[in-house]
Amino acid sequence: MEQEKAGILAERLRETREYLGLSQQFVADYIGISRAAISSIESGKRKVDALELEKFSKLYKYPITYFYGNDEKEDEKTVQLLARTASQLDETDRKQVLKFAQFLKNVGKQDN
């Protein structure tokens, strides 16, 4: 169980960094550790301490619970986060987000 949680943490940290388009070096500089340490964390070879995880959370703008996969209402929180983020966009950008969401929804139907 502990190993599984560590794997989820490592995978989510890597996926989130890549999704945000951040380099390992940028993240390492922000967290205050080496790029090799980021690589080790993302591959599950190195543990993350609480202060480091807090910094990851702040940089990535995701709650700490997301990285552990403990969030039982993750889908609901994701929708709420999406809505909050979209509310901060101008009308043109909100329309683009909506079009993209509809596109993704329709692509998913084609795969089934």
ABEGO torsion letter per residue (X at the ends): XAAAAAAAAAAAAAAAAAAAGBBAAAAAAAAGBBAAAAAAAAAGABBBBAAAAAAAAAAAGBBAAAAAGABAAAAAAAAAAAAAAAAABBAAAAAAAAAAAAAAAAAAAAAX
